[in-house]
Amino acid sequence: MENNKKPRCLYLSTFDPTVSSTGTTTRGRLFLRHFVEHYDTHLVHLQEKHEEGRDHALVERLESMDTVAYSAIDYFIFSRDFYKTAANVLRKYKFDFIFADFEKAGFYAHLLSRKFNVPYIYNTHNIEYQRYLNVASTNRLRYIFVPYMYLVEKIATKNALFTVAISEPDAKAFRAWVPSDKVKVLHCAFDENMLDPFYEEIPSQKPVVLMVGNYSNAGNRDGVYTVYHKILPEVIKQCPDVIFRFIGRDFPDDVKHPNIESLGFVDSLKDEYAKCTMAIAPITMGGGIKIKVIEALASGRYLVTTEKGMEGINPDNLENIHVGTIAEFPRLIIEAINHRPGKTTNNWEAISTTYGVKQAMDNLTCEIEKATH
C-alpha cells in the first residue's frame, strides 16, 4: 500500500447500494457512503428494478461503478456476467480488499479472492437461508434454494477475513461455522443525520397510521394484507376517518380502500413521521433486524409492532412502543387514536448509540484496519 494513498476496495453487492428502496439497500447505502470517505471504492452491483431516490452525489464519489443487468436466475443462482465484470475490475487495479455486501456477494468474493489473492470481508443483513425458510411459508419455491443458500453463506463466512452480522442472534448462528472473533456485530441501521425525533409535529385533521417498507418484500407485503383484512376493518368501526398511510414501493394493486393511502417513494421520511399519529410494523416473517422498526423508534413516534418486528432489538427502557400480537393491533391503534400519544425524545440516546451509522462505521474502519495489516 502506497503512502498517503487510501486503501483500494472492490465493493461487491447483489443489490444497488446507491438506491434506497428496502431495509437492506438502506443499510447498504450507509456502508457505501462510509466507504467512499475512507477508501478508493470501486462498485460492482446487480441492477435494481427502480432508480427512484438514487444518491447521485454518492455515485460521483465512486472511483468506478459497473452495473450488471438483473435477472431472476442471476440473482437466485449465479451470474456469470457479475463474476466476469468483477474479475475485469480486479485485473485493472491492485486492490487491498474486497467488501462483499449481502448473501451471494460473499460467494463471488470467495471465488475472486482465490483467483486474485485479494482478501475479503463479508457483510450480512440477516441469515439468508433462515429467511428463505421463513418466506417459504407463503412462497414454496424458496424451499428449493435453502440448501444452496446454506452452502453459499457457510463458504462465504468460513473464508472471509471476518463476517459482519447485524445482531447478536445472527452472529451466534455464523459463529457455529467460524471462531467467535471472526464475526463482528454492527447494528448499523439508520443515518442520524437523516432521521431523529427533534422535529416539529405537523397536526393532521384525520388520524394517520403510518407503515413504511418495500412491498415487493414478502414480509412487508404480508403486513399490508394483514392490515387490509384483519386490522383496518376493526379500526374503522370506531374511527371511521382514520387514514392508513403506506410509504414505499410496489404497494399491492389489489389493495384499495377509501381509508388507505399509498404514497410510494418519498423524499423525506422525517416529514412523514412528523405528520402521523403513530407507526405500525405488523411483521410476522423475515429475518435480521427490521430497519423500519429502528427508524420508527428513532423518530420517537408511538409504535405498535410484533415480537418478530422486534427481533434482535432490545426493548428494555424504550418508551412509546407496544409489542403485541396481530389480534391486539386494532385495540392498540384505536387507543392511540383516541389519546394521541406524542413523540418522545427519550429513546434517542439508546437508539442512536446502538443502531446509528456513525459509531458502527467507526468500529468497522478499525476492524478493517486490523484485518488487512
BELKA-V539235 format. One record per residue. N is the residue number from 1. RES is the residue in one letter. NEAR is the number of other C-alpha atoms within 8 Angstrom. Layout:
n = [N & N]
res = [RES & RES]
near = [NEAR & NEAR]
This chain:
n = [1 & 2 & 3 & 4 & 5 & 6 & 7 & 8 & 9 & 10 & 11 & 12 & 13 & 14 & 15 & 16 & 17 & 18 & 19 & 20 & 21 & 22 & 23 & 24 & 25 & 26 & 27 & 28 & 29 & 30 & 31 & 32 & 33 & 34 & 35 & 36 & 37 & 38 & 39 & 40 & 41 & 42 & 43 & 44 & 45 & 46 & 47 & 48 & 49 & 50 & 51 & 52 & 53 & 54 & 55 & 56 & 57 & 58 & 59 & 60 & 61 & 62 & 63 & 64 & 65 & 66 & 67 & 68 & 69 & 70 & 71 & 72 & 73 & 74 & 75 & 76 & 77 & 78 & 79 & 80 & 81 & 82 & 83 & 84 & 85 & 86 & 87 & 88 & 89 & 90 & 91 & 92 & 93 & 94 & 95 & 96 & 97 & 98 & 99 & 100 & 101 & 102 & 103 & 104 & 105 & 106 & 107 & 108 & 109 & 110 & 111 & 112 & 113 & 114 & 115 & 116 & 117 & 118 & 119 & 120 & 121 & 122 & 123 & 124 & 125 & 126 & 127 & 128 & 129 & 130 & 131 & 132 & 133 & 134 & 135 & 136 & 137 & 138 & 139 & 140 & 141 & 142 & 143 & 144 & 145 & 146 & 147 & 148 & 149 & 150 & 151 & 152 & 153 & 154 & 155 & 156 & 157 & 158 & 159 & 160 & 161 & 162 & 163 & 164 & 165 & 166 & 167 & 168 & 169 & 170 & 171 & 172 & 173 & 174 & 175 & 176 & 177 & 178 & 179 & 180 & 181 & 182 & 183 & 184 & 185 & 186 & 187 & 188 & 189 & 190 & 191 & 192 & 193 & 194 & 195 & 196 & 197 & 198 & 199 & 200 & 201 & 202 & 203 & 204 & 205 & 206 & 207 & 208 & 209 & 210 & 211 & 212 & 213 & 214 & 215 & 216 & 217 & 218 & 219 & 220 & 221 & 222 & 223 & 224 & 225 & 226 & 227 & 228 & 229 & 230 & 231 & 232 & 233 & 234 & 235 & 236 & 237 & 238 & 239 & 240 & 241 & 242 & 243 & 244 & 245 & 246 & 247 & 248 & 249 & 250 & 251 & 252 & 253 & 254 & 255 & 256 & 257 & 258 & 259 & 260 & 261 & 262 & 263 & 264 & 265 & 266 & 267 & 268 & 269 & 270 & 271 & 272 & 273 & 274 & 275 & 276 & 277 & 278 & 279 & 280 & 281 & 282 & 283 & 284 & 285 & 286 & 287 & 288 & 289 & 290 & 291 & 292 & 293 & 294 & 295 & 296 & 297 & 298 & 299 & 300 & 301 & 302 & 303 & 304 & 305 & 306 & 307 & 308 & 309 & 310 & 311 & 312 & 313 & 314 & 315 & 316 & 317 & 318 & 319 & 320 & 321 & 322 & 323 & 324 & 325 & 326 & 327 & 328 & 329 & 330 & 331 & 332 & 333 & 334 & 335 & 336 & 337 & 338 & 339 & 340 & 341 & 342 & 343 & 344 & 345 & 346 & 347 & 348 & 349 & 350 & 351 & 352 & 353 & 354 & 355 & 356 & 357 & 358 & 359 & 360 & 361 & 362 & 363 & 364 & 365 & 366 & 367 & 368 & 369 & 370 & 371 & 372 & 373]
res = [M & E & N & N & K & K & P & R & C & L & Y & L & S & T & F & D & P & T & V & S & S & T & G & T & T & T & R & G & R & L & F & L & R & H & F & V & E & H & Y & D & T & H & L & V & H & L & Q & E & K & H & E & E & G & R & D & H & A & L & V & E & R & L & E & S & M & D & T & V & A & Y & S & A & I & D & Y & F & I & F & S & R & D & F & Y & K & T & A & A & N & V & L & R & K & Y & K & F & D & F & I & F & A & D & F & E & K & A & G & F & Y & A & H & L & L & S & R & K & F & N & V & P & Y & I & Y & N & T & H & N & I & E & Y & Q & R & Y & L & N & V & A & S & T & N & R & L & R & Y & I & F & V & P & Y & M & Y & L & V & E & K & I & A & T & K & N & A & L & F & T & V & A & I & S & E & P & D & A & K & A & F & R & A & W & V & P & S & D & K & V & K & V & L & H & C & A & F & D & E & N & M & L & D & P & F & Y & E & E & I & P & S & Q & K & P & V & V & L & M & V & G & N & Y & S & N & A & G & N & R & D & G & V & Y & T & V & Y & H & K & I & L & P & E & V & I & K & Q & C & P & D & V & I & F & R & F & I & G & R & D & F & P & D & D & V & K & H & P & N & I & E & S & L & G & F & V & D & S & L & K & D & E & Y & A & K & C & T & M & A & I & A & P & I & T & M & G & G & G & I & K & I & K & V & I & E & A & L & A & S & G & R & Y & L & V & T & T & E & K & G & M & E & G & I & N & P & D & N & L & E & N & I & H & V & G & T & I & A & E & F & P & R & L & I & I & E & A & I & N & H & R & P & G & K & T & T & N & N & W & E & A & I & S & T & T & Y & G & V & K & Q & A & M & D & N & L & T & C & E & I & E & K & A & T & H]
near = [5 & 4 & 4 & 4 & 6 & 7 & 10 & 12 & 13 & 13 & 12 & 14 & 14 & 12 & 9 & 11 & 12 & 12 & 14 & 11 & 11 & 8 & 12 & 8 & 14 & 14 & 11 & 10 & 12 & 11 & 9 & 10 & 9 & 9 & 10 & 12 & 6 & 8 & 10 & 12 & 13 & 12 & 13 & 15 & 15 & 14 & 10 & 9 & 4 & 4 & 7 & 6 & 9 & 8 & 8 & 7 & 6 & 10 & 9 & 6 & 7 & 12 & 8 & 7 & 10 & 8 & 8 & 11 & 6 & 9 & 6 & 6 & 8 & 10 & 11 & 7 & 6 & 7 & 9 & 7 & 7 & 11 & 10 & 8 & 11 & 10 & 9 & 8 & 8 & 11 & 7 & 6 & 6 & 7 & 11 & 11 & 12 & 15 & 13 & 15 & 14 & 12 & 14 & 10 & 13 & 17 & 12 & 10 & 14 & 13 & 8 & 12 & 12 & 8 & 6 & 7 & 7 & 11 & 11 & 14 & 14 & 17 & 13 & 12 & 11 & 11 & 11 & 11 & 12 & 9 & 11 & 12 & 11 & 10 & 14 & 11 & 7 & 6 & 7 & 9 & 7 & 11 & 9 & 7 & 11 & 12 & 8 & 7 & 12 & 10 & 8 & 12 & 14 & 10 & 10 & 13 & 14 & 8 & 7 & 12 & 10 & 13 & 13 & 13 & 16 & 15 & 12 & 9 & 7 & 12 & 14 & 8 & 9 & 11 & 11 & 7 & 9 & 10 & 8 & 6 & 6 & 10 & 14 & 10 & 10 & 10 & 11 & 12 & 12 & 15 & 10 & 10 & 5 & 7 & 12 & 12 & 12 & 5 & 7 & 5 & 6 & 7 & 5 & 8 & 4 & 7 & 11 & 13 & 14 & 14 & 11 & 9 & 13 & 14 & 14 & 9 & 7 & 11 & 12 & 12 & 13 & 10 & 12 & 9 & 10 & 10 & 10 & 10 & 8 & 10 & 12 & 11 & 9 & 9 & 14 & 10 & 7 & 7 & 9 & 7 & 8 & 12 & 11 & 12 & 12 & 14 & 13 & 15 & 11 & 8 & 13 & 7 & 5 & 4 & 8 & 6 & 5 & 5 & 8 & 10 & 9 & 9 & 9 & 10 & 9 & 8 & 5 & 6 & 8 & 11 & 7 & 8 & 13 & 10 & 11 & 13 & 15 & 13 & 14 & 10 & 14 & 12 & 13 & 10 & 9 & 11 & 11 & 12 & 13 & 11 & 10 & 10 & 11 & 12 & 11 & 12 & 12 & 13 & 12 & 15 & 15 & 13 & 13 & 15 & 16 & 14 & 9 & 9 & 13 & 14 & 9 & 9 & 6 & 5 & 6 & 4 & 4 & 8 & 7 & 11 & 9 & 7 & 9 & 10 & 9 & 8 & 6 & 8 & 11 & 11 & 8 & 9 & 11 & 11 & 8 & 11 & 10 & 6 & 6 & 7 & 9 & 7 & 10 & 10 & 8 & 8 & 12 & 11 & 7 & 7 & 12 & 10 & 8 & 9 & 12 & 15 & 12 & 8 & 9 & 12 & 11 & 8 & 8 & 9 & 8 & 8 & 8 & 8 & 8 & 7 & 8 & 8 & 4]
